[in-house]
Amino acid sequence: MKRILSTVSLIALSLALCASASAKKDKWVTTWATAVQKAEPHNTAPDPYLADNSFRQIIQTSIAGKELRLHLSNIFNEDATEIKGVEIAVAKTMGSSPEIDESTTVALTFGGKSSVTMEAGSAVVSDPVKFKTGERTNLAITIHYGSISRTTLTSHPGSRTTSYIAKGNTSDFSSPAAKTDHWYTIASIDVIPVKKAASICVLGDSITDGRGTTTNGQDRWTDQLSRNLLANGKNLSVLNFGLGGNCILRGGLGPTAKSRYERDLFGQCGVKYVILFEGVNDLGGSRDAMQTAEDIKKVWQEIADKAHERGIKVFGATVTPFKGNNYSRGNHEEGRAALNEWIRTSGVFDGVIDFDAMVRDTEDPLRLDPSFLFENDWLHLNAKGYEKMGKGIDLKLFD
């Protein structure tokens, strides 16, 4: 049987990496990260696939840095992944093309070598490299793969950003390249920040992942919050751990929030704040939403307690309306109301972000404001709605 590292082992690895920087005057802070899961069959890479080919992925950082390192993940693969080389460069777009500023290209190493093999269920981090990034910098990560499984693949399906596959071991993506709106293998980037910084980790579902935003537009609500923080002099990165279709308790898509929060929230560097914004899929798929709300409260309390032990502040975010969606049946609305009331009044959290109040229809508070609707599903928001959410958060929470 192939060895799969436990979540505890991976958390210990991440925390050890962050702690290893403590000897430096400057400390690592994670500037970008994504939640990973096993790719469903329809979300694997298209032909010519990844094996023995080159794959360019575009991400947008939060805070500026002067040195960086890249985390790669193979934790959902049941076979080893062979990587022959990795380069990082400033991208010319937010993902609409694979073009880069070639003069900025830097090859990454792993233990001093350009190649690395990740065993099944493992993760690796590159050696630190001097690389200057500004605030909200578009970076291109080019991975040259050797062998990699086609059936079990560590991914982030909802990248909202286009990635590019070129045949062979190449850095030339000028000829027509296969496109896919998914990320594979990449997990996070840490930087030595140019000035004192910290990170905010957001645990969420598709509304945080950005369903309804603009592909290659980088306009999720977390992106809007990041820009607003930086514009107001708060040097905080915003790390999006949203997964489409995710649940807190059981079922849904990807590992549940309860099973992944240790890695996603506490496995990053420089974490000072956590935002918990999930629950709509649990409530919408529940047989008894009042009991589901009670179960969610227990998980949120557990996370808050563990965060507070680490000196991390936790903000609870209310669940947004879903009247008009098929989630609105049975006692699901009663469960949402009960959970939101608890978030607002329980005192468990260091602050509350009332997304429900921000985006609900003033004439019918049980539904979303119609001007914010995406595809009229009465659940997901459009880019305008996400802007309202991101810019509507009181920045005093982060003083």
N, C-alpha and C positions, 0 to 999 in steps of 0.2 A: 504493500500500500504506500502511495506517495505521501510524504510528510507534509502536513499543512500546519503552518505556524498558528498558534492560538492568538486571539485578539489581545490577551494579556501580554504575550510576548512582543507583539507589534507595538503596543502602547509603551512597554518598557524600552523598546528600541528608540521610539520617537522621543520619549522624555530624556533618555540618555543623550541623544544627539543635541537636544536643546540645552541640557545641562552642561555638555562639553564646552559650550561657548562661554560659560560663566567665568572662565579664567581670563577672558578678554575684557577689555574695558567696554567694548561694544558687544551687545548680545544679539543673537539671531532673533528675527521676528518673521513669521510666515506672512508673505505678501499676497500669495494666491494659493488657493486650494480648491479641490472639488471632492465630492463624495463618490466613492467607487462601489461598483457592484458587478455581479456576473452579467455579461451581455446576454440578453435574450436572443434567440435564433434570428429574429428579424432585425436585430441591432448589431450584428457582427459586421466586420468590414467587407465592402464589396470587392469584386474582382478588380485587379489581380491579387487582392488580399495583401496581408502584411509580410508574410514569410519571404525572406530574401529580397525584400523591397524597402523603399524609403518612405517615411511617413512624416509629413509636416503638419503640426498642430499650432494654432494661434491662441494665445491667452492674453488677458490684460491684467497687469499687476495693480496693486493698490498703492502702497507707499514707495518712495524712492529708496534706492539702495546703492551701495558701492561695492558689494561683494555678494555672490549668490551661490546657492547649491540647489540641486533638483532632486526631488524624491520620485522614484518610480515604484510601481506596485504590480506584483504578480499574485496577489493574495487570493484571487478567485480562479486562477489557472490551476489545472490539475497536472500540468506538465511544465517543465522548465522553459523559460523564454531566453533566447540568445540575442543579445544586442551587440552589434559590431561597432557601433559608434553613435555618439549623440553630439549635435551642435545646437547652440543657442544664438539667436541674433535678434536685432530689432526688426519687427515686421512693419511693412509699409501700410498695411490696412488692418482693420479689426477682424479680418477673416475673409473678406470678399475676394481676395486673391492670395496666392502663396508667396508674393514678392517680399523680399527682405532687403535691408541695407547690408550688402555683403561685406562692407568694411567693418561691420560690428561683429562678425561671426567669430565665435569662440568654441573650440572643441572641449567637451567635458571629459573628465576622467573619473575612474572608479578604482580607488586604491592605486592610483598612478597609471592605470591602464585604460586604453580607449574602449576596450570591450568588457562586457560583464555578462554573466549568465545568472539569471534569477531562478532559483529553484521554485518548485510548486509551493504556493502559499507564502512566499517571502516578499520582502521589499528591500530596495537598496537606495542609497543616497550618494550623489556625486561628490567628488572632492570640491571644496570651496574654490571659486575662481573670481578674480577681479572682473567685475562687469557692472558698469554704471547704468542704472535705470532711473528714470524720472517718475513722477507721479502718474498713474494710469498709463503706463507704457505698454504698447503692444509688443509681445515677444513671440517669436517663432521657435518652436522646439522641433528639431528634425531628428528622428530616430531611424537608424539603419538596422533593420532586423535581420537575424539569421532565422533559426527555427522558432516557431510560435504556434501554439494550438489554435485551431480554427473553431473548436467547439466549446472550449471553456476560456473565456477572455475577460480580463479585468478592464472595466470600462466606466465611462460616464455617458449614458445614452443621450441626455438632454443638454448637449454642449451649447446649443443655440449659436454655434460657430462652425464654419466649414473647415474641414481638414482635407489634406491632399495626399494621394498615394502616387509615387513615381516608381517605375520599374527599375529594379537593380539597386546597387549601392551607389547612390548619386545625390548630388545637391542641386541638380538641374530640374526644376519643376516648370520650366518654360514651355515644354511641349504639353499637350493635353494630359492632364492628370485626373485620375479617378477622384471623385469627391464624396465625402460623407460628413454628415452633421453630428458626429460623435467624437469623443476623445477615448483613446486607449492608452493604458500603461502609465500615463502621467498622473501624479497625485497632488503634489504641492511644490512650491518654491519658497525657500527662506532667503532673506537678505540680511546683511549687516546694514541697518538703516543709516541714512545720512544724518539723522538727528533722532532724539529720543522718540520711541514709538512703542506701540502695543497692538494687539489684534483683537477683533471681535469675531466670534464664531457663531454662525447662524445654523440652527438645526431646523430643517423644514421639508416640505413636499414639493409638488409641482408649482405651487404659487411662488415659492422661493426659487425653485429651479428656473423659473422664467417662462413657463408655457404661456404664450400670448405675446411675448416680446418680439423684437425685430431680430431675425437671424443676422448675425454679424453687426448688430447694433449696440451690443453691450449696454442694454438698458433695462436689466432686471431691477427690482426695487433695491437689491443690495448694491448694485452699481450706482444707483442714484444716491443712496445713503453715503457710499464711499466718496463720491464727488462732493457732496454737501459738507461732509466732515472736513475734507482737505481744503475746500474753499473757505472754511471758517477756522482754519488754523489748527485743526485737531489731527495729529499725525497718527491715525489709526487705520490699520488694514481691515477690510471686511471680507471674511472668508465664507463662501456660500456652500453649505452642506445640504442643499436641497436635492431631493430625488423624486422624480415624477412617479406618482402612484404609490408613494411610500406611506406606511402606517407606523404608528408608535408602538402598538401592542402586538399585533399578529396579522398575517396575510399581507396584502399589498405587493408592491414591486420593490425589489432590492431588500437588503437586510433591514429589519425594523429599526426604528429610532432607538428603541430600548436596547437593542443588541449592538448598535454601532456608536452610541454617543461617547463611550470612553475613548475610542480611537479618534473620532471626528472632532470632538470638543476639547479633549484634554491631551491629545497627541500632537498638538500644534505648538509652535514656539511663540512666546510673548503674549499668551492669552490673558486678557484682563476683563473681558466682558463676554457673556453668552446671551444670545437671543433664542428663545424657544417659541417656534411658530409652526405648529403642526396639529393635526387632529381631525381635519375635515374628512379624510378618507376613513378613519376609524369610526367616526360618528355616522357618516353616510352609508357605511356598509354594515352597521350594527343592527342586531335584533332588539337590543335594549340600550338606547343611547344614554339613558340616565346612568346605567351601570358602567357603560363605556367611559363616560365622563369621570366617574369615580376612579376607574382604573388609570385613566390618564393623569389625574391629580397625583396619584401615588408615584408615578414615574417622574413627573415634573418635580415633586418634592424630593425624590431620590437624587435627581440631577442637581437641584439647587443645593442640597446638603453637601454633596461631593464637591461642587464648585466652591462653596463657601469655605470648605476645609482647605482649599488651595488659594484662597484670597481672591477668587474670581466673582465678580458681580453678575447676577442673573436677572434678565428682563423677560417677563412673560408677555406674549403677544396674543391678543384675542383672535378667535377663529372668525373669518369673514363669512358673510351671508351666502346661502345657497338656495333660497326659495326660487322655484322655476327649474331647478335641476332635479334629476331623479333621486338625488340624495335627500330631498325634502319630502319625507314620508314617515309614517309611524310617529315615534316620539323623538325623531332626530333633531328637530328644532328645539325641543325642550332640553335635550342634552347639550346642544350648543350653548343655549342661554345659561344653563347651570354652570358649564365649564367657564364661560366668559365671566360670569359673576364672581366665581371663585378666583380667577386670575386677577380681576380688578380689586378684590377686597380681602383676600386671604392673608396678605402680609408675607407670603412665602418669598416673593420676589423683591429685588432691590428697586424695581421700577416696572411700569406697565406701558406697553406700546399698544394703543387701542386701534388696531387696523380695522376692526368692525365699525367703529364710529367714523373712521376716515372715509370709507368707501361705500357705505350703505346708502340706499336711496332715502332721501329725507321724507318722501311721501309714503314709502313702504319700507320701513327699516329692516324687514326680514329678507330683503333682496338687495343685490348690488345696484349701485347707481347705473342706469342703462348706458350712460356715456362711457362707462369703463368696461363694457362687455367685450369679451373675445369670443367670436363665432357663436354668440348668443347661447352659450351653454350655461349661463347663470352661475358659473363657478369660478372660471378663470378670468383674469383681467387683461386688458390690452396695455400697450406701452404707456398710454396716458394714465391709466389706473395705477400702474407700477410706479410711475413718476410721483403720483400723489402719495403713495405709501412711503417711498424712500425719502421724499422731501418733507413728509409730514411728521417725521420722528423728531421729538424734542432733543436737540443736541446737548442740552444741559444734563441729560442722563450720563453723558460720557465725560463730564468734568472730573 
